[in-house]
Each structure stands twice: as C-alpha cells, then as structure tokens.
Amino acid sequence: MVQSKGNIESKNFNEADIRYMRRALELAALGRGFVSPNPMVGCVIVHEGRIIGEGWHRKYGEGHAEVNAIHSVEDESLLSEATCYVTLEPCAHHGKTPPCADLLISKKVKRVVIAAFDSNPLVGGQGIERMKAAGIQVETGCLEQEALAQNVRFFTLIEKKRPYIILKWAETADGFVARGNFDSKWISNAYSRSMVHQWRAEEDAILVGRNTALYDNPTLNVRSWVGNDPLRILVDRKLQLVDDLNLHKGDIPTLVFNYSKSEQSNNLEFIAIEPSNFMEDLVLELGKRKVQSLIIEGGAATLNAFIEQGLWDEAKVFSSRGNFGEGIKAPQLKGQLISETDLMGDRLRVYQK
C-alpha cells in the first residue's frame, strides 16, 4: 500500500528517536479491537532524554493518544522543550474530539516526530502544516513502514472504501475443510480455536455463508477470549435458512446479505444486493458502514468466492495432523507466505495477497 506524503519531507532519525517511536507503536497496539473506525495511535513525550508522558487511543469516542499523553505529564511547563513522538499525523479536524494538532500548538510543544502521514482526506497533511505554521519543528517518517503496517486496516478502509479482508480456515493434512456431509468439527486443536476467538475480539466483523450457518450453526461470538463480539455477517442469498439458527438469535448485531429483502428485525438487518456484483457490493456496503476489518470464516464456497474475486488481503490457514481421506477440498490461493508457526501440533500459515 503506497502512502503519499504530499510535500512533507522525512529525514534520517537517530537511535533515540527510533527507540521512543517504537515505544509509541507498542502503546498504539493496546487499542486494537477498541478504537475502530479510528486508527490505533500511540504517543510518547520526551524531555532531555526522559519520558515524561505516554498515552494511546484507548476507545473510540474518547481522548486521542496525544491528549492522553499530555494529561499524563506532571509538569506541563516542560512541554515547550519536549519532543512528542506520535505514530500517526495528529488530526486537524473536529470529530468526536477536538483537533490534536491544535492541542500540541496550544501547549507550545517544541518538536513533533511523526511515523506515518494520515491519508484520511480530513487530515491529509493539514495537521503537519498547521503545526509547522505555528513554529513547531515537525519531522516525519520515523518507523513509517511499521506504523503503516500497524494500521493497514484503517488505510485499507480509507483508500479502498472496503474493509481489510482476512480469510481464515482450518484444513486437514490431506487438504480437506469438511467431510462430505459438511461436518468440520474439530479439525484444529483447542489452542488454535482459542486464538481464533482472540482474532474475533480484534476485528470489526466476521462473515460466513449459508452452508456454514446451516451445518455448523455457529454463534460467532467471543467466548474463549476477553473483548468485544464482532459484527456478524451472514450471506444467505436466497433466504433459505430457517429462523431458529444461532445467528438469528441473541443481541449481537447481524447483517444478512441476500438478493431480495431489506428490513430491520431486532438484532437482524436484512440487506438486499443485486446478484450481478454481489461480493464487491457487499464489501463496499460494509465500507460505507465504516467496518475496518472482516474475517471470512467460511465455508469453502464462500471463501472461494472471495478468492476468485480477488477480495482478500490476508489469509490465516490452520493445518492439522489428521486426515479425512475425502470430503470438501480446502480453498487454493496464490499469496506470499509471511509466517509459519507451530501451535501444539497444528501449523498456522499466514499469507498476504
């Protein structure tokens, strides 16, 4: 993903700059799963080689990283001689909170080091230019690639108008995701399944197709981890599913994408989409709703539909030691293997498109 910096220049940074920015990135990661549709942001304030303030964006609608960091500074008179390290360009617009660029200006911060330029049109260099105009020394590009990778979900939504799409499935050693009768319990081990619940807590939404809803009857909530339940999404094109499935129950908001019906019913919202461009229109609709990230949990037909359309960014594939001999074949994709991990006998491979 290419980020345009416009007319903003970057420079080489010393070891101290890199160390403090790395700490800011660590802080930013603490907001994962709580700040969407905002980006994760961390901030570290340093005076004469000593950290005097730290903060991160903790929850959507609450104070941004810069606000929380400044509030943690005991002696604000030091700010006029301090450097503020922030992982993303400070905002310059009024949203849920006032502009962070204006806050840094009002506190007369001497220097601001920024990891990544914010491509959101509401920011887009305005925060940087506003601080420069106020006399603050602004430098950009410190650990830029790490900051862009950390907020790849945010940038995907801004630039592609759709969520960051993660494919996930478990397959047997001989390459099947289910038996011929659609039974898939359990291919992966308990440790792997617990990790999946962690991912659910960290991402905005989770999607399954009709067969998975019918044969697995999943709940798609967070049971083996601590965090928020994702928005549930069901693809039931011809509305063939019965009403007493787990996805039709409870109070978790659930979107049902189909060909014919648009209506609201308790926690369910039915959304009609034309068949001709179904998958692409589905993800664009999620983008309009500011859904930053989407896990596709299956089944095979649904996963293959996203793969065939090229609508994926990352794939997480568990491989077990067991064999089915025959059944429903696992999807095939062409991607770059970026990591491979042993999980108590299961093998987790992560691919990027």
Phi, psi and omega in degrees: 000123184269132177251126175272129178265002182060233180261011182278128181265149174245172183213175174279143185243151180276177184298324180294316178303315182294320180297315181290324178291325177297322176296320178298322177294321176300318179294317181303320183298339179293342179272359183301128179091357184234345189250349181303140012273008173285162173280161170283133181219138175236155183216135177232133180247128187235134176231118179050048176078011181233133177287122180249353179198144177219151176190162175212161177286111188271323186204140179304132180094347179256183186305142177282174186301316182296320179298312182294324179293314180296321179295339180274352180281124183286320182242095184290348177294340179285344185297331182291348177237021186251160173250132178254119177260121183226139189283343179217146181313127178302139184291154182236014183231161176274120174237237173291336181225163179292165182297132179287329177300318179295324179296314180297323177295316183294332179271000177057039177300136186287314188219139177234124177252126186242136178283305188229142173290141180265113182280359174301124181304336178288344179245282170048044178095347183294322179297318180295312182295324180294318179291320177299317181297334180274000177095006178281138174283115184244129178230140185234161173096010178283114185057042184301313184297322177296320180291320178295318179296321181299324182250033181299330178294313179299313183290327177297315179297317181295317190267329182251355178062025178215166177290160166288124190254124181245118174274139179219131171204165174242137181228155178284170179299332179263014166088032177242145177259347179195163173282174183298335179269013179075006177287127181231013182263133339249129177276309181273163182273176185296324180296316179296319181294325176295322177297322178299322178293326174298315179299318179301321180291338184266344183250161186284321189212160180221139187231140171224163178263183186298316184295318178297317179298321183285312188271328179266336183046056184285160174263329177059038176249185178257106182248328185254023179207171177255124180160184181279144172289138178286159169300130181266138180230129181239131173261109179227078193305315184255014179051056183263352185278148177286161188277351187261019176286159181300327180291343178268358185248173174082189183247010177284124178305133185223127177259132179245106180272132185208182183271339197229338191236133173233111177195162180252136178212104183055238180277353184265136170234119178269132184232117180274134178227141178297141182297332191297327183224047195300305187294316181294318178294327178299310183289329176292325175296320176295323177299319177298332179270010177063033173280114185280327187215148186219124173264128173262111183259006173118186002279203187299318181296318180292315177301315181295327178296318177292321179296315181297327179276354183072021183263071174201155180238330184211148177228135178240115189238119174269134173241127181261176179273345184283164178232145173258335182084317177203168180145211182267122186291146176290150177300156175242134178220158176252113181205174180267122176288119183251342176200156178214125188226139174273128181239076177053043178111326172282158176241122178257119175248132179245129182241151169241149183293000000 
